[in-house]
Each structure stands twice: as C-alpha cells, then as structure tokens.
Amino acid sequence: MGSIVALVVVVVAVTVLAKLIRIVPQGYEWTVEMFGKYTGTLTPGLHFLIPFVYNVGRKMNMMEQVLDVPSQDVITKDNAVVRVDGVVFYQVLDAAKAAYEVANLEAAALALIMTNIRTVLGSMDLDESLSQRDAINAKLLTVVDEATHPWGVKVTRIEIKDISPPRDLVDAMARQMKAEREKRANILDAEGFRQAAILKADGEKQSAILEAEGKKEAAFREAEARERLAEAEAKATTMVSQAIAGGDVNALNYFVATKYVDSLVEMAKSPNQKTLLLPMESVGILGSLAGIAELAKDSFAAQRTPVQAAPQPPRTPPLPR
C-alpha cells in the first residue's frame, strides 16, 4: 500500500513539475490561459507557471511558412477557362491574434487566397493573365495581406505557379502565334525589298546625275574648244585679209590651199571612201602651197629688226672730155 502511495506521489510531483516548468523552443510562442482566458504569451526560453491555474493555450509557429494553393478552374474576362495554382509565404507576427482571431488560420488564409485569385484573373483577358503574372502576384499580395492583417499575419509573397488553358485553346494560340510570326516575316521581307528598291533607285539617280554632269562638262569644254578654234580661224583670216590688202598674192594662195587640204582630209576620213581621185586643178592648187613658204618668210622678215643698208661705193666723177 505504501509503495502505491509513493508511486502516486511521484506521478503527481512529476506532473506538477512539468506544469510548473515550461521551455519554449526557438521560433515559437505559446499563449498562456488562466482558467481558459488569455493572459499572456511565452517567448522562447524557460518559464514557470502555477500548475492548474495557468495553462498553455496555443503553440504558434512564428517562422515564415509556405502554404500550397491547390489548382482551381478560373474563368477569365473573355470567357476562357484556365486552371491556376500557386504558393503563399506568410509569417505570424502576433501569436495571440493568430490564435484567437481566427479559428483555423491556414484554412481561412487558403480560402481567402483562392477567392482573390478568381477575382483578379476574372477581371483580366486570357492574354493578360498569361503575360502579366507579376501584376497578378502584386494585386493578390496587396489584397490578401490587407485582409489577413487583423489576424496578426503578414503575407510576404504570393506566386502563381501555373496557368494552364485548355488543350484546344493552346492549339488555337499556337496557330495564332505561327500566323503572327509569318506576318512579321512577310513584313520584314517586304521592308527588305523596299529598302533594296530605294537604294537601287538612289544609285541610278546618282549615276544619272554624274553622267549628266559629265556630259555638261564635256559640252562646256567642247564649246570652249570650238570658241578658241573660231578665234584662231578669225585671227588667221584677218591676217590673210591684211596680207591680201597689202598686195601679197601668196596669202590668198595660202588661204585657198588650206581650205582645199581640209576638204581632202574630210573626204579621206569617210568610212565608205576606199579610193581618192584628185582633179587636175588640184595640182595647181597644191603648187600654190609654195606660196605658203614665201608668206612665212615675209612674216618672219617683218618681225626681224631692220638691218642698216650697206654703204654704196663712191661714184667716179666723170672724166673731162
């Protein structure tokens, strides 16, 4: 009997000691209740509680936690049905609020997040929901974090993991993407042909301008040459006229012979001319070329400095008769 009593005393002592000494692990906070009423929170470390008066209520995990959002069907603004899932990162900041403001924290947060996912995606087109995932995450984080703030919870991040449209819609999107790429390729080809045509036309324009400039320069030089030739011809004609006026017949012979020789040269240059026949009168005209030398001699003699006349020998006086 004594041993049983001793055993009961030991059990009671151990139980009292266990209720008296409480050790809270790091990363957790425990709420304390006195006869079922919240009185305080135990932080990590060693604590002492009066047994049977103070009890531990809820053991709250204060570390950042991950909550998987199960996939669900969502109808977008353009009536496309997509399947969406995600992941949520949250952290309890106030153990008392998280323990007593909501019955089941994880279930409440999960229901809130799934509802807001349907709301946000339902206000967007399919293309927007597929391409603006960062905007969706930001909207969800703002709404859910504000809604969970009274629960003493901080939602740090919400990520949409996958947005899966139906198979037929995916095939339609693939065909649309292919058509859009072909359209861009055709536009690029047309733009390339356009640029090539522009460059070719510009090159032809520059070539025509340079050719016209060349012809203009050649015509100008040809006109200048003809002008100088005409001036030389006029000067030569003036000199011949002056010589004829002075009574020099050789000048006239030079003029006629020059024109005759020029005519013979033009006849000889004819592409159809094989044989050249000279009339009898050409012998006399060609003979007048000798007058050219005389005319040149007279011209050179006129340009020289006149030489003083040699002294005449004295006359012999007449003999007396």
C-alpha positions in Angstrom: 0.0 0.0 0.0 2.9 2.3 0.9 4.5 1.7 -2.5 1.3 2.6 -4.3 1.0 5.9 -2.4 4.7 6.6 -3.1 4.1 6.0 -6.8 1.1 8.3 -6.9 3.1 11.0 -5.1 5.9 10.7 -7.6 3.5 10.9 -10.6 1.8 13.9 -9.1 5.2 15.5 -8.4 6.3 14.9 -12.0 3.0 16.3 -13.3 3.2 19.4 -11.2 6.8 19.9 -12.1 6.0 19.5 -15.8 3.2 22.1 -15.5 5.4 24.4 -13.5 8.5 24.5 -15.7 7.8 25.3 -19.4 10.6 25.6 -22.1 9.5 27.3 -25.3 11.7 26.4 -28.3 13.2 29.0 -30.6 10.8 30.1 -33.4 7.7 29.5 -31.4 5.5 31.5 -29.0 2.9 29.9 -26.6 -0.2 31.6 -25.3 -1.0 31.4 -21.6 -4.5 31.0 -20.3 -5.8 31.3 -16.8 -9.0 29.2 -16.4 -9.4 29.4 -20.2 -8.8 33.1 -20.5 -5.8 34.5 -22.4 -3.4 36.3 -20.1 -0.1 36.5 -22.0 2.4 35.0 -24.3 5.5 32.9 -23.6 8.5 33.8 -25.7 11.4 31.2 -26.4 13.2 30.2 -23.3 12.5 28.9 -19.7 9.3 29.9 -18.0 7.4 29.0 -14.7 3.7 28.6 -14.5 1.5 27.9 -11.5 0.1 24.5 -12.1 -3.7 24.0 -12.6 -4.1 27.8 -12.7 -2.2 28.8 -15.8 -2.2 26.5 -18.8 -0.6 26.8 -22.2 -3.3 27.6 -24.8 -1.9 27.6 -28.4 1.6 26.9 -29.6 2.1 29.2 -32.5 4.9 28.9 -35.1 6.4 32.3 -35.6 8.7 31.3 -38.5 7.8 32.1 -42.2 5.7 29.3 -43.6 4.7 28.0 -47.0 1.2 27.2 -48.0 0.4 25.5 -51.2 -2.7 26.7 -53.1 -4.4 23.8 -54.9 -5.3 24.2 -58.5 -8.7 25.5 -59.5 -10.6 26.5 -62.6 -11.0 30.2 -63.2 -13.0 32.0 -65.9 -11.2 35.0 -67.4 -12.8 38.2 -68.7 -13.1 36.8 -72.2 -14.8 33.6 -71.0 -11.7 31.4 -71.3 -11.4 28.7 -68.6 -7.9 28.3 -67.2 -6.5 26.1 -64.4 -4.5 28.0 -61.8 -2.4 27.0 -58.7 0.1 28.9 -56.6 2.1 29.1 -53.4 1.9 31.6 -50.5 4.6 32.6 -48.0 3.3 34.1 -44.7 4.5 34.7 -41.1 2.7 35.1 -37.8 3.6 38.3 -36.1 1.1 38.3 -33.3 0.6 34.9 -31.7 -2.5 36.0 -29.6 -4.3 37.4 -32.7 -3.4 34.4 -34.8 -4.7 32.1 -32.1 -7.9 33.7 -31.1 -9.0 36.0 -34.0 -9.5 33.1 -36.5 -10.4 29.5 -35.8 -8.3 27.8 -38.4 -5.6 30.1 -39.8 -4.4 28.0 -42.7 -7.9 27.1 -43.9 -9.0 30.8 -43.7 -5.9 32.1 -45.5 -6.3 29.4 -48.2 -9.9 30.2 -48.8 -9.2 33.9 -48.9 -6.3 33.5 -51.4 -8.3 31.2 -53.8 -11.2 33.6 -53.8 -9.0 36.6 -54.7 -7.2 34.6 -57.4 -10.6 34.1 -59.1 -11.4 37.8 -58.6 -8.2 39.1 -60.1 -8.0 36.7 -63.0 -11.7 37.2 -63.8 -11.0 40.8 -64.4 -8.3 40.1 -67.0 -8.3 38.7 -70.5 -6.6 35.5 -71.2 -3.6 37.2 -72.9 -3.2 39.5 -69.9 -3.4 36.7 -67.4 -0.7 34.7 -69.3 1.7 37.7 -69.8 1.2 39.8 -66.7 1.9 37.3 -64.0 3.9 39.8 -61.9 0.9 42.2 -61.9 -1.4 39.3 -60.8 1.0 38.5 -57.9 1.2 42.1 -56.8 -2.6 42.5 -56.8 -3.1 39.3 -54.8 -0.4 40.2 -52.3 -1.9 43.6 -51.6 -5.5 42.3 -51.1 -4.6 39.2 -49.1 -2.1 41.0 -46.9 -4.7 43.6 -46.0 -7.3 41.0 -45.3 -5.0 38.9 -43.0 -3.6 41.9 -41.1 -6.3 41.6 -38.3 -5.3 38.0 -37.7 -1.7 39.1 -36.8 -0.4 37.5 -40.0 2.0 39.1 -42.6 1.7 37.6 -46.1 5.2 38.2 -47.5 4.8 36.7 -51.0 2.2 35.1 -53.3 3.3 33.4 -56.5 1.1 31.9 -59.3 2.9 28.7 -60.2 1.0 27.7 -63.3 -1.8 29.0 -65.5 -3.0 26.2 -67.9 -5.5 26.9 -70.6 -7.5 24.0 -72.2 -5.8 22.0 -74.9 -7.9 23.3 -77.8 -7.2 26.9 -76.7 -3.5 26.1 -76.5 -3.6 24.8 -80.1 -5.5 27.9 -81.3 -2.9 30.1 -79.6 -0.1 28.2 -81.3 -1.7 28.7 -84.7 -2.2 32.4 -83.9 1.4 32.7 -82.8 2.6 31.0 -86.0 0.4 33.3 -88.2 1.8 36.3 -86.3 5.3 35.2 -86.9 4.7 34.6 -90.6 3.1 38.0 -90.8 6.2 39.6 -89.2 8.4 37.6 -91.6 6.5 38.8 -94.6 6.6 42.4 -93.3 10.4 42.1 -92.9 10.8 40.6 -96.4 8.7 43.4 -97.9 10.7 46.0 -95.9 13.9 44.5 -97.2 12.7 44.6 -100.8 11.5 48.2 -100.3 14.9 49.3 -98.9 16.7 47.5 -101.8 14.5 49.2 -104.4 15.1 52.6 -102.7 18.9 52.0 -102.7 18.8 50.9 -106.3 16.8 53.9 -107.4 19.1 56.2 -105.4 22.1 54.6 -107.1 20.6 55.1 -110.5 19.7 58.6 -109.7 23.3 59.4 -108.6 24.6 57.7 -111.7 22.3 59.7 -113.9 23.3 62.9 -112.1 27.0 62.1 -112.5 26.5 61.2 -116.2 24.7 64.5 -116.8 27.4 66.4 -115.0 30.0 64.7 -117.2 28.1 65.5 -120.4 27.7 69.1 -119.2 31.4 69.4 -118.5 32.3 67.7 -121.9 29.9 70.0 -123.7 31.3 73.1 -122.0 34.9 72.1 -122.9 33.9 71.3 -126.4 32.2 74.7 -126.8 35.3 76.3 -125.3 37.5 74.4 -127.8 35.2 75.5 -130.7 35.3 79.1 -129.4 39.1 79.1 -129.3 39.3 77.4 -132.8 36.9 80.1 -134.1 39.0 82.8 -132.6 42.2 81.3 -134.2 40.4 80.9 -137.5 39.2 84.5 -137.3 42.7 85.7 -136.4 44.2 83.7 -139.3 41.5 85.1 -141.7 42.3 88.6 -140.5 46.0 88.2 -141.1 45.3 86.7 -144.6 43.0 89.6 -145.4 45.6 92.1 -144.2 48.2 90.4 -146.4 45.9 90.4 -149.4 45.1 94.0 -148.8 48.8 94.7 -148.8 49.1 93.2 -152.3 50.6 89.8 -151.2 49.1 87.2 -153.5 50.8 84.3 -151.6 48.4 85.0 -148.7 45.4 84.3 -151.0 47.1 81.1 -152.2 47.7 80.0 -148.5 44.0 80.6 -147.6 42.7 78.6 -150.6 45.2 75.8 -150.2 44.4 75.4 -146.5 40.7 75.0 -147.2 41.4 72.6 -150.0 43.6 70.4 -147.8 40.9 70.4 -145.1 38.4 69.2 -147.6 40.7 66.4 -148.7 41.1 65.3 -145.1 37.4 65.1 -144.5 37.0 63.1 -147.7 39.7 60.7 -146.7 38.1 60.2 -143.3 34.8 59.0 -144.8 34.2 55.3 -143.7 32.9 54.4 -147.2 35.9 56.0 -149.0 38.3 53.5 -150.5 39.8 55.4 -153.4 40.5 59.1 -153.6 40.6 60.8 -157.1 42.1 64.2 -157.4 41.1 66.6 -160.2 43.7 68.2 -162.5 43.2 71.6 -160.9 44.4 70.2 -157.6 48.0 70.1 -159.0 47.9 73.8 -159.5 46.3 74.4 -156.1 48.8 72.2 -154.4 51.5 74.0 -156.2 50.3 77.2 -154.6 51.5 75.7 -151.3 54.8 77.0 -152.3 53.4 80.4 -151.6 52.9 79.4 -148.0 56.7 79.3 -147.5 57.1 82.7 -149.1 54.3 84.1 -146.9 56.0 82.7 -143.8 59.4 84.1 -144.9 57.8 87.5 -145.4 56.2 87.3 -142.0 59.4 86.3 -140.3 61.3 89.0 -142.1 58.8 91.6 -141.0 59.3 90.6 -137.4 63.1 90.9 -137.5 64.9 94.1 -136.7 65.6 96.0 -140.0 69.3 95.9 -140.8 71.1 99.1 -141.9 71.8 99.3 -145.6 75.4 98.7 -146.7 77.3 101.8 -147.8 77.5 102.4 -151.6 80.8 102.8 -153.2 81.5 106.4 -154.2 80.8 107.3 -157.7 83.7 108.0 -160.0 83.4 111.6 -161.3 83.1 111.8 -165.0 86.3 112.2 -167.0 86.7 115.5 -168.7 86.4 115.5 -172.3 
